Amino acid sequence: MHTVVERELEMQLVLSPERSIGVPARLAYRADDPFAVHITFHIGSDAPVNWTFARELIVEGVFRPCGQGDVRIWPTKVNGRSVICLALSSPDGNALLEAPSSPVAAWLERTLRVVPPGTEYDQLGMDDGLSRLLAPTTRDELWLSDPWSGQDETPDAGV
């Protein structure tokens, strides 16, 4: 069984510099998908909106601006509060969201305790999988064995 670290929180969807609306969101991290974080936004439609991106991106983004393209993250202050800004771009549109820094940092810290940085590959079991994949099978043992062992090595014996 793999560990899952989740956190429900309300993010602010920035509509303009003067206006934003609350959006319920769920941050999720799964040890069986150790390089990724998942965010689900519940926006009042029939289906929630899901985003998945590298955990490394949010680890860096809580300290300094990072990312390019579809996901960009940076820390800032809004009305004296520390927030993490999350800019998302897709063919369907763009969104700027603000999340309170403390709950995001606490959730992120929990993910780092579950799977410390640099140990993500260990969670995937790739070494075990490769060992099983490359292990000789019965056919390989027959192929690799010497077909002439145990036979008389002198040519034309008995002639």
N, C-alpha and C positions, 0 to 999 in steps of 0.2 A: 504494500500500500504506500502510495506517495503522499507527501505532505502538501497541503494547499493552504496558502496564507491569503486571507481576504480582508477587505476593509470597505465598508459602506461609508460614503461621505457625500456631501453636497458640494458640487463645483458651481462656479458662476460662469455662465455663458455670456461673454461680453458682446453686447449688441452695438454699443457706441461708447465713447469715453464717459458718458453720463449715465448709461443704463446697462444693466445686466439682469439676467434671470437665473434662478437656481435650477440646477439639473442634478437629480440623484444619479450617483455613479457607484460602481463597484470596482475596486482594484483587486486583481487576482494574480497570484503567482503559484505555479505548480512545479514541484520538484521534478516531475517527469518531463517537463518542458523548461529546463533550467536557464535557458538564455533569454526567455521571453517574459514579458508582463502583458496582462490583458486588462483592458478597461471596458466596461459595459456601461453605456449611458441609457438611462430610462427617460425617454423624451416624450412620453405620452402617446406614442404611435403603437400600432399593433405589434411591432417587433423592436426590440432594443437595438441600439447601434453598438457594434463591437469594434474595438481597435486592438491590435497586437503589435508590439514593437520590442526592440531589444532592451533588456533590463539595464544593460550598460548605459543606455541613453538616459534613463531616469536617474541612475546613480550619479552620473556626471551633472545632469541638469539641475539637481538640487543645490549645486555649488556654483555653477557658471553656465552661461549660455552654451547650448550644444545642439547638434542635429542640423539636418539640412533636408530639403525636399518635403516629404509628407509629414514628418513629425519634428517639431522643434520645441525645446524645453529650456526655461531659464527661471532663476529666482528673482524676485523683486519685492517691492513694498507697495501696497495700495492702501491709502488712507491709514498709514501707520501699521498695517498688518503685513506680516511676512506671508507671501504666497508663491506658489510655483505656477508659472504660466505654461500652458500647453497649447501650441498652435498646430492644428491638424488641417491637412489639405487632401482633398480627394476629387475625383471627377465630378462628384455631386456638390461640391462646395468647400468652403473654408470655415473653420471655427477657431475662436480664441477662447480658451477656458482658463479660469483661475481656481486653484485648489489651495486650501490652507496648508502651509508648510509643515506644521507640527504633525498632523495625522499622516501625511504622506511620508515624512521622514521616519516616523515610528513604524509604519507598515513596511517601508523599505528596509529598515534595520532588521525586522523580523525575517524578511526574505533572505537577507545576507547571513543570518544565523542558521537558517535552514540549509542553504547552499552557499558556503563562502565563495567569494570571487576566486576564480582559478580552479575550482573543483567541479565546474559544470559538466565537463566531459565524463567525470567519474559517475555522475548520476545517469548518464545515458547507457552505461554498461557496454561501451564500444569495445573495450579490450576483451571482455568475455565473449561478446558476439564475434569478434574477429578470430579469437582462439577457436571457437566452435566451427566457424566457417572454414578456417585453414587447417583444422585437425584432419589427419589422414583417415580415410574411411577404409572399409574392408577391401574395396576395389583398388584404392590407392596402395594399400599394403601389398596386394598381389602384383600390381604394376611395378612397384619399387623393389620387390624382392628379386633375387638372382634366380632366374629359371634354371640355371645350370648347376646350382649348388646341390651337393649330394650325389652327383653323377660322376662316373669315371671321367677324369679330365684328359686321359690319353686318347688322342685321335686314333680312329680305326682300331680300337682294341679288339683283339680276337681275330684280326685278319691275318 
